[in-house]
Amino acid sequence: MPQQVTKFDVVIIGAGTAGLGAYRAAKAHTNSVALIEGGPYGTTCARVGCMPSKLLIAAAEAAHAIEKAPVFGVYVNEEKVKNKAVVDGREVMQRVRSERDRFAGFVVKSVDEIPDEDKIRGYAHFVDDHLLKVSLESGGELELSADRIVIATGSRPSYPPFFEALDDRLLINDSIFELEDLPESIAVFGPGVIGLELGQSLSRLGVKVRVFGKGGGLGATRDPEIREYAKHAFKEEFYLDPDANVKGMERVESISEGVAKTQVEIAYVHQDKGDVIERFDYVLAATGRRPNVDKLGLENTSVQLDERGVPLFDRHTMQCGKSHIFVAGDANNDIPLLHEAADEGRIAGDNAGNYPKVLAGQRRAPIGVVFTDPQIAAVGLTLDQVKARCQTCYATGKVSFEGQGRSRVMAKNKGLLKVYGEQGTGLFLGAEMFGPAAEHIAHLLAWAVQKRMTVSEMLEMPFYHPVIEEGVRTALRELNHNLHIGPDVIARCLDCGPGA
């Protein structure tokens, strides 16, 4: 007997940030919406991403503040010996998990409020463009027919296959927060956003940390001058090699004081000592994430895929080609940030609900922050993008925070801000920063990008004294000085290349 097929107007695969946004938007157009989720409810951000990492960072900042207090003549003992924070690793990790669960609980509660008839627990697989087969969590299968489909399946950590030989000594950001205690040592592979944030935090909490990279990249930095500055700043705190020569890595057993211990032995070329072999309690693979689209059966659809198997889509509508299928959030591997996933989910859900009428949704000015100390931030166009757009018709301005007033007051006077503008129009194009309060300054600058402000208009805005933002004014003044405004300049710049 043929299996009965359940029909829906819109089916959304994935109940993370993008999926929930898509569900709410689609429900504004039709009540016939199904939300499919096979994994745990709760967004990547709340469960294993931005929130637990920021909890660990907060603990590290507290420990660092104690050790830095003598700069201000403040000591934790009468002898005025060097301050040393006493870190209880179990308490640190207990708070991380407790608060993490609280944040994730809010997401789960919002899912609980969705009608049961709209929720399906299981993993979906495309049979064709409209037919989905769902392997149910409760057992068995369910076939769904959907007029429109939104793929919002998120992403997962990705690392080279040989890391799997490390077995229980391998950590990813999905598992590191489950540790009951802080390890004594850890090797971090990947000095990207996750690797730098967790590596620095663990180092400040007393863990021996080595951070290894490949190719010289560092965090979200694109401006070579800022990348170099940040590299030297981080290396003052922990071992960092963005282009490391790692010769070998293996899981080893040893006996210490009659107790068996499992570690990871790594042979590498130390930047100062040459060939060395060190052992670590764990290896953290922070080597990137991959979209969860490889098990969806997309090859059974008419959707075009790129070389990674990710659907080709319009980032303004989230539509895959001219089809009824949309993709949003980390699943499309475009901008893997929570606020972008929320926007994309809303756009995809609205267009799926309103299909075949498809409209471009509002995309906000790019903004990214790395919560290291100093922080890293980028807004608007990167330097590479500025050069591609304007060729030589752009100018820069910069400021060092080493001598900036409020930064020195707080003993946070380390960092560099660079701002970019377009010759002829004076349009503010973007900025990159490594320095104090970057998470807040990034918002001000991103607002200016989105409002398409000129540099001179930005300088008309108020700046209080004494604040770190005065450094922004200094950089903008230098940029404004380096800009040449007027129609004759625009005319000359038009000869440079596209978009100038």
C-alpha positions in Angstrom: 0.0 0.0 0.0 1.5 3.4 -0.9 2.5 5.6 2.0 0.2 8.6 2.6 1.8 11.9 1.8 1.2 14.9 4.1 0.9 18.2 2.3 2.1 21.6 3.4 2.3 25.0 1.7 5.7 25.6 3.3 8.2 23.3 4.9 11.2 24.6 6.8 14.1 22.2 7.5 16.0 23.3 10.6 14.8 25.0 13.8 17.8 27.2 14.6 18.0 31.0 14.3 17.3 31.1 10.5 14.7 28.3 10.7 12.7 29.9 13.5 12.9 33.3 11.7 11.6 31.6 8.5 8.8 29.9 10.3 7.5 33.1 11.9 7.7 34.9 8.6 6.0 32.1 6.6 3.2 31.9 9.1 2.2 35.4 8.3 1.2 34.2 4.9 -0.2 30.7 5.5 -1.1 28.4 8.4 0.1 25.4 6.5 3.7 25.4 7.7 5.9 22.5 9.0 9.1 22.9 10.9 11.4 19.9 10.8 14.3 19.4 13.3 16.3 16.3 13.9 18.9 17.6 16.4 18.4 19.3 19.8 16.4 22.5 19.9 18.3 25.6 20.8 20.4 27.7 18.4 24.1 27.1 17.6 24.8 30.5 19.2 23.1 29.6 22.5 24.2 26.0 22.8 27.8 25.8 21.5 28.7 29.2 20.0 28.6 32.8 20.9 27.0 32.6 24.4 29.1 29.9 26.1 32.3 31.3 24.6 31.4 34.7 25.9 30.8 33.2 29.4 34.3 31.7 29.3 35.7 35.0 28.1 34.1 36.8 31.0 35.8 34.5 33.4 39.1 35.0 31.7 38.6 38.8 31.8 38.0 38.6 35.6 41.2 36.7 36.2 43.1 39.0 33.9 41.8 42.1 35.7 43.2 40.8 39.0 46.6 40.2 37.5 46.7 43.6 35.8 45.5 45.5 38.9 49.0 46.4 40.1 49.2 48.8 37.1 46.8 51.0 39.1 48.5 50.4 42.4 45.9 47.9 43.4 47.0 44.6 45.0 45.2 41.5 46.4 47.7 41.1 49.2 49.6 43.3 51.6 53.0 42.2 50.4 52.4 43.8 47.0 53.9 40.8 45.3 52.7 40.1 41.7 49.0 39.5 41.7 48.0 36.0 40.7 44.4 35.0 40.3 43.3 31.7 41.8 41.1 30.0 39.2 38.8 27.1 40.2 38.3 25.4 36.9 35.3 23.4 38.0 33.5 26.5 39.1 34.4 28.3 35.9 33.0 25.5 33.7 30.0 25.0 36.0 28.9 28.6 35.5 29.6 28.4 31.7 27.2 25.4 31.4 24.6 26.8 33.8 24.3 30.1 32.1 24.6 28.4 28.7 21.6 26.2 29.5 19.7 29.2 30.6 20.2 31.0 27.3 19.4 27.8 25.4 16.3 27.4 27.5 14.9 30.6 26.2 15.1 29.3 22.7 13.6 25.9 23.6 10.7 27.8 25.3 10.0 29.7 22.1 9.9 26.4 20.2 7.6 24.9 22.8 5.2 27.7 22.0 4.9 26.6 18.4 1.8 24.4 17.9 2.7 20.7 18.0 1.0 20.1 14.6 3.6 22.4 13.0 6.6 20.5 14.5 8.2 17.3 13.1 11.1 15.7 14.9 13.3 13.9 12.5 15.8 14.3 9.6 14.6 15.3 6.1 15.8 14.0 2.8 14.7 15.3 -0.7 13.1 12.7 -2.9 12.5 15.3 -5.6 11.9 19.1 -5.8 8.7 18.9 -3.7 8.7 15.6 -1.9 10.6 15.0 1.4 11.1 11.8 3.3 11.6 12.3 7.0 13.3 9.8 9.3 11.3 10.3 12.4 12.9 10.5 15.9 10.2 8.2 17.2 10.9 5.7 14.4 9.5 5.1 11.0 9.3 7.5 8.1 7.0 10.3 7.0 6.6 11.7 3.5 5.8 15.3 3.1 4.9 17.3 0.0 5.7 21.0 0.0 4.9 23.7 -2.4 7.8 25.7 -1.0 10.8 24.7 1.1 13.3 26.6 3.2 16.7 24.9 4.0 18.0 26.2 7.3 20.0 23.3 8.5 22.9 25.3 10.0 26.5 24.1 10.0 28.9 21.9 12.0 32.6 21.9 12.9 34.9 20.8 10.2 38.4 19.4 10.6 40.9 17.2 8.7 40.2 13.5 8.9 43.4 12.6 10.7 42.2 14.5 13.7 39.8 11.7 14.4 42.6 9.4 15.5 42.9 11.6 18.7 39.5 10.2 19.8 38.5 11.5 23.2 41.5 14.0 23.2 39.9 15.9 20.4 37.6 18.9 21.3 35.5 21.0 19.0 33.4 24.0 20.0 30.4 21.7 20.3 32.2 19.7 23.0 34.7 21.9 24.8 32.0 23.5 27.1 31.1 20.1 28.4 34.5 19.8 30.2 33.9 19.6 33.9 37.2 21.2 34.7 39.8 23.3 32.9 42.6 21.2 31.4 46.3 21.8 32.2 47.2 22.2 28.6 45.6 22.5 25.1 46.8 22.9 21.6 44.4 25.0 19.4 44.4 24.4 15.7 43.0 27.4 13.8 43.6 31.0 14.8 40.3 32.2 13.5 37.5 33.7 15.5 36.8 30.6 17.6 40.4 29.6 18.1 41.6 33.1 19.2 38.7 33.7 21.5 38.9 30.3 23.3 42.7 30.2 23.1 43.2 33.5 24.8 40.5 32.8 27.4 42.0 29.5 28.4 45.5 31.0 28.6 44.2 33.8 30.9 42.6 31.1 33.1 46.0 29.4 33.6 45.9 26.8 30.9 49.1 26.2 28.8 48.0 27.1 25.3 49.7 26.8 21.9 47.8 28.1 18.9 48.7 26.8 15.4 47.5 28.1 12.1 48.1 27.6 8.4 48.6 30.2 5.8 49.1 33.2 8.1 45.4 34.2 8.7 44.4 35.6 12.0 40.9 36.1 13.3 38.8 38.2 10.9 41.6 40.5 10.1 42.1 41.5 6.4 44.2 44.6 6.6 47.9 43.4 6.7 48.9 46.2 9.1 46.3 45.4 11.6 46.9 41.7 11.3 50.6 42.1 12.0 49.8 44.4 15.0 47.4 41.9 16.4 49.7 38.9 15.9 52.5 40.6 18.0 50.0 41.6 20.7 48.6 38.0 21.1 52.1 36.5 21.1 52.9 38.6 24.2 50.3 36.4 26.0 50.5 32.9 24.5 52.3 31.0 21.8 50.9 31.8 18.4 52.1 30.7 15.0 49.6 31.6 12.2 51.6 29.6 9.7 52.9 26.7 11.7 55.1 23.8 10.7 53.5 20.9 12.5 55.4 17.7 11.8 53.3 15.1 13.6 50.5 14.6 16.1 49.5 11.4 17.9 47.6 10.2 20.9 49.9 8.7 23.6 49.6 7.0 26.9 51.9 7.6 29.9 52.1 6.9 33.6 52.6 9.8 36.0 52.9 9.0 39.7 51.2 5.7 39.2 48.3 7.2 37.3 47.7 6.5 33.6 47.3 9.6 31.5 46.2 10.0 27.9 47.6 13.0 26.0 48.4 14.2 22.5 52.0 14.5 21.5 52.8 17.2 18.9 56.0 17.6 17.0 56.4 21.1 15.5 59.0 23.8 14.7 58.9 26.3 17.5 59.4 29.9 16.4 62.3 30.4 18.9 63.5 26.9 19.8 63.4 25.0 16.6 62.2 21.4 16.6 60.3 20.6 19.7 57.9 17.9 21.0 55.2 18.8 23.5 52.3 17.0 25.1 48.9 18.4 25.6 45.8 17.2 27.5 43.6 18.1 24.5 43.6 19.4 21.0 40.9 21.9 20.0 40.0 21.8 16.3 38.9 25.3 15.4 39.5 24.8 11.8 36.2 26.0 10.4 32.6 24.9 9.9 30.8 23.2 7.0 27.1 23.7 6.0 24.8 20.8 6.9 23.5 20.2 3.4 25.5 17.1 2.4 22.8 14.6 3.7 19.7 16.4 2.4 19.7 14.6 -1.0 20.0 17.9 -2.9 21.3 15.9 -5.8 17.7 14.7 -6.3 16.5 18.2 -6.9 16.9 20.6 -9.8 18.7 23.1 -7.6 22.2 24.0 -8.8 25.0 23.3 -6.4 28.5 24.7 -6.1 31.7 22.6 -5.8 31.0 22.2 -2.0 27.5 20.9 -2.6 25.9 24.2 -1.3 22.9 25.5 -3.3 23.6 28.6 -5.5 21.2 31.3 -4.3 20.4 35.0 -4.5 21.6 36.6 -1.2 19.0 39.3 -1.5 16.0 36.9 -1.8 17.5 33.6 -0.5 16.0 31.9 -3.5 17.8 29.0 -5.2 17.7 30.0 -8.9 14.1 30.6 -9.9 12.9 27.7 -7.8 10.5 27.4 -4.9 13.4 26.4 -2.7 15.2 28.9 -0.4 18.3 28.6 1.8 19.1 30.7 4.8 21.6 31.0 7.7 24.8 28.9 8.0 23.4 26.4 5.5 24.3 28.7 2.7 27.8 29.4 4.0 27.6 33.1 3.2 27.9 35.1 6.4 27.8 32.7 9.4 26.6 35.2 12.0 23.5 35.1 14.2 22.1 38.5 13.1 22.6 37.6 9.5 21.0 34.2 10.0 18.0 35.9 11.6 17.7 38.4 8.7 18.1 35.6 6.1 15.5 33.4 7.8 13.0 36.2 7.8 13.6 37.0 4.1 13.5 33.3 3.1 10.3 32.7 5.1 8.6 35.7 3.8 9.4 34.9 0.2 8.5 31.2 0.6 5.2 32.2 2.1 4.5 34.8 -0.6 5.8 32.7 -3.5 5.8 33.0 -6.5 6.1 36.7 -5.7 9.7 37.0 -4.5 11.2 40.3 -3.2 14.7 41.4 -2.2 14.9 41.8 1.5 17.0 44.4 3.4 20.6 43.3 4.0 22.4 45.3 6.6 25.8 46.7 6.5 28.4 44.0 7.2 29.7 44.0 10.8 31.8 41.4 12.6 33.4 41.3 16.0 36.0 39.0 17.6 35.8 39.1 21.4 39.4 38.8 22.2 41.3 41.4 24.2 41.9 43.7 22.5 38.9 43.1 20.3 38.9 42.7 16.6 36.2 44.3 14.5 35.4 44.9 10.8 32.6 46.9 9.2 31.5 47.7 5.7 34.0 46.9 3.0 37.3 45.2 3.8 40.5 46.7 2.5 40.6 44.0 -0.3 37.0 44.9 -1.3 37.8 48.6 -1.2 40.7 48.1 -3.6 38.6 45.9 -5.9 35.8 48.5 -6.0 37.9 51.7 -6.1 41.2 50.5 -7.6 43.5 53.4 -6.5 40.6 55.9 -5.9 40.4 55.5 -2.2 42.0 56.9 0.9 42.7 55.6 4.4 43.1 57.1 7.9 44.3 55.5 11.1 44.8 56.0 14.8 46.9 54.1 17.3 45.3 53.6 20.7 48.7 53.5 22.4 48.5 57.2 23.2 44.8 57.7 23.1 43.6 59.4 26.3 40.8 57.3 27.7 42.5 54.1 26.6 45.6 55.0 28.6 43.5 55.9 31.6 42.1 52.4 31.6 45.5 50.8 30.7 43.9 49.4 27.6 46.1 51.5 25.3 46.9 48.9 22.7 45.5 48.7 19.2 45.0 50.3 15.8 41.9 51.5 13.8 41.9 52.1 10.1 39.1 53.7 8.1 38.5 53.7 4.4 36.8 56.3 2.2 36.1 56.9 -1.5 37.8 59.6 -3.4 35.6 62.1 -5.2 32.4 61.3 -3.2 34.0 61.2 0.3 31.7 58.2 1.0 32.7 56.2 4.1 33.3 52.7 2.9 34.4 50.7 6.0 36.9 50.1 8.8 38.9 47.5 10.5 40.0 47.7 14.1 42.1 45.8 16.7 41.7 47.7 20.0 39.6 48.6 23.0 35.8 48.8 22.9 35.8 47.6 19.3 32.4 45.9 19.7 30.8 49.3 20.4 32.8 51.3 17.9 32.0 48.8 15.2 28.3 49.6 15.7 28.8 53.3 15.2 30.8 52.8 12.1 28.4 50.1 10.7 25.5 52.6 11.1 27.4 55.2 9.2 28.0 52.7 6.4 24.4 51.7 6.2 23.3 55.3 6.2 25.8 56.0 3.4 27.4 58.8 5.3 30.3 60.8 4.0 33.4 61.2 6.2 32.7 64.9 6.6 29.2 64.1 7.8 30.6 61.7 10.3 32.9 64.3 11.7 29.9 66.6 12.2 28.6 64.1 14.8 29.2 64.8 18.5 32.2 63.2 20.3 32.3 63.4 24.1 35.5 63.8 26.1 37.2 61.7 27.4 36.0 58.6 25.6 37.7 55.9 23.4 35.5 57.1 20.5 37.7 60.2 20.3 40.1 57.9 18.5 37.5 57.3 15.8 37.5 61.1 15.3 41.3 61.2 15.0 41.2 58.4 12.3 38.3 60.1 10.4 40.2 63.5 10.4 43.2 61.9 8.8 41.0 60.1 6.3 39.2 63.3 5.5 42.5 65.1 5.0 43.5 62.4 2.5 40.3 62.6 0.5 39.8 64.8 -2.6 36.2 65.7 -3.1 34.4 66.9 -6.2 33.0 66.0 -9.7 36.4 66.3 -11.4 37.9 63.7 -9.0 34.9 61.4 -9.6 35.4 61.7 -13.3 39.0 60.7 -13.0 38.1 57.8 -10.7 35.6 56.5 -13.2 38.5 55.5 -15.4 40.0 53.4 -12.6 37.6 50.5 -12.8 34.2 49.1 -11.8 32.1 50.9 -9.2 34.4 53.8 -8.4 
